[in-house]
Amino acid sequence: MSDFPASRSHAPAADAGHWWRDLLLLMLMLGVLFGNELGSRTLWEPDEGRYAEIPREMVQTGDYLTPRLNGVKYFEKPALFYWLQAGAIRVFGLNEWSLRLWTALFALLGCLMVYVAARRLYSRRAGWLAAGVLATSPMYDFLGSIITLDMAVSTFLTFALLAFLLGVREPPGQARRLWLWGFYAACALATLTKGLIGMVLPAMVVGAWMLLLNEWRQLRTLYLPTGLLLFLAIAAPWHVLVARANPEFAQFYFIHEHFQRYLTTVHQRYEPAWFFIPVLVLGMFPWIAFVGHAVKDAMPGAWSERRLHRESWFLVLWAGLVFLFFSASQSKLIPYILPVLPPLALLLGRYLARAWDHSELLGPRRVFWLVLVLGLGMAFAVLYVRHHLPAHPRAESMLGLVGTHLYWMAAALLLAAVVPFAFSRWRNCRRTIASLLAVSVLVIAVFDTSLPRLNDFRSVKPLALILKPMLHPDDEVMAYQTYYQDLPVYLERRITVVGWKGELEFGMQVEDTSAWMIEEPAFWERWEGARRVYLLTALDNYDKLRAEGRGQFRLIAQSGPNVLVTNRMVQP
């Protein structure tokens, strides 16, 4: 049975309130939420350094067709996000704020689209609450402030699937055509951001929905010919041009980076099938506790009545199939399931709005016991980490930087567990929902302010800033047995990499990169030569190099676990 009195899914689109006023207020609030920390952190490696360096090299070289990382061809992902980043660099300069701007904008746009969809499908209040749930989910907030492709592709997928859902509700005509063309265009942009999932995931959700509800007649009114032409016009040109310029592109990009990544462990990112369950629980805390009841409330009645709840089934299939798709993959990373959050936020927005309107208790008592248990469990886990980190110099140094903030994080989680539970005891639904929003904002605020304290362990910016004024055009900068993805960004130059291939191995095979991607013999030859060389490496590697007794190693600076050394005395 449903938790609340039944209501129709097809609420009037133009209910009370002013659309533009709401959207403007949301933009201001979300702009503060996603924008206040953009320039407060260094570029964390590997992802932030990688997705800053590729567009930096595009701007420097003027080659916007073939992505390169440290001068090496890099075909793992398409080029759209790099182009956007390059545009931000040209307009706002090369800095952390400009490089994170697009990620924050995509996070904001995703919340606005969820608001629009929830308001058109359900009510104005559902729109506000759905946007609030999405924005205050810890995973969404975090990925809205770091430079990866995941927020961009999630936003394009969200726009695509919501455009489809809203489009098929319209009668044949201009409005339906525009919504569905928006669906095809957004699928193309998602494909141009992160590859084939941009069309595979929407096709999977739409196809399953049509099959489940026997809606195949919809195919006649989906404007397939013009829609596919629009998709190809957007997604195909770069793929065709880059393949013509780089014959090796197609095999690596389509076979290695899509099929082998999904079906094999070639990328060494294997995790068990249940990996994304705790990720989702932590990533949507505390809202995750209400998901089951939100789904149940959205689809009351018997199986034979499922067509009465077409929109709800679409959202459930969207969340469920994307979750299962990535759970079945042999390559798993935490951000992969970000596209699951928008449909869950929509279902939760509907549920919370109905609870608010009917002044009912927000779900059975056990839901708040679950919030309490999850919150207390995470708070105690944070305290356990604070006092039981392994006895290792790096762990101890990190603890010295974030130790106090761990207490604040534990306190925030404790409040997130106890406050909604206390309000629920008073059986006041509206105050309980308000308390959930308030403690969610508190948790992500404390979390966000803690992140900059990890800068020295996730970036070599402090060493780069020391090195940059000392550099002469003829000096060589090396990274030993690693590649610091953010180092070329901060130095604004290519670096020499010693004894490391990693994700650059394919590009090293198709072009001659031996001048700057070198091995030990070439390293010692250059280190012992007449040219001044600067070397960044881990402290352990520095100790091993010194122990070999070859050449001079003059320590310039240390930051976190990394050191900057040179083979020649630095002249003032």
Sequence and secondary structure as in RCSB ss.txt:
>XXXX:A:sequence
MSDFPASRSHAPAADAGHWWRDLLLLMLMLGVLFGNELGSRTLWEPDEGRYAEIPREMVQTGDYLTPRLNGVKYF
EKPALFYWLQAGAIRVFGLNEWSLRLWTALFALLGCLMVYVAARRLYSRRAGWLAAGVLATSPMYDFLGSIITLD
MAVSTFLTFALLAFLLGVREPPGQARRLWLWGFYAACALATLTKGLIGMVLPAMVVGAWMLLLNEWRQLRTLYLP
TGLLLFLAIAAPWHVLVARANPEFAQFYFIHEHFQRYLTTVHQRYEPAWFFIPVLVLGMFPWIAFVGHAVKDAMP
GAWSERRLHRESWFLVLWAGLVFLFFSASQSKLIPYILPVLPPLALLLGRYLARAWDHSELLGPRRVFWLVLVLG
LGMAFAVLYVRHHLPAHPRAESMLGLVGTHLYWMAAALLLAAVVPFAFSRWRNCRRTIASLLAVSVLVIAVFDTS
LPRLNDFRSVKPLALILKPMLHPDDEVMAYQTYYQDLPVYLERRITVVGWKGELEFGMQVEDTSAWMIEEPAFWE
RWEGARRVYLLTALDNYDKLRAEGRGQFRLIAQSGPNVLVTNRMVQP
>XXXX:A:secstr
  SS    S   SS SS HHHHHHHHHHHHHHHHHTTTTTS   TTHHHHHHHHHHHHHHH   SS EETTEE  
SS SHHHHHHHHHHHHH SSHHHHHHHHHHHHHHHHHHHHHHHHHHT HHHHHHHHHHHHTSHHHHHHTSS  SH
HHHHHHHHHHHHHHHHHTTS TTHHHHHHHHHHHHHHHHHHHHHSTHHHHHHHHHHHHHHHHHT GGGGGGS HH
HHHHHHHHHHHHHHHHHHHH TTHHIIIIIIIIIIHHHS TTS    TTTHHHHHHHHTTTGGGGHHHHHHHHS 
S GGGGGGGHHHHHHHHHHHHHHHHHHS SS  GGGGGGGHHHHHHHHHHHHHHHHHHT  SS HHHHHHHHHHH
HHHHHHHHHHHHH  S HHHHHHHHHHHHHHHHHHHHHHHHHHHHHHHHHTT HHHHHHHHHHHHHHHHHHHHHH
GGGGHHHH  HHHHHHHGGG  TT EEEEESS  TTHHHHHTS  EEES  GGGHHHHHHS  TTTEE HHHHHH
HHTSSS EEEEEEHHHHHHHHHTT S  EEEEEETTEEEEESS    
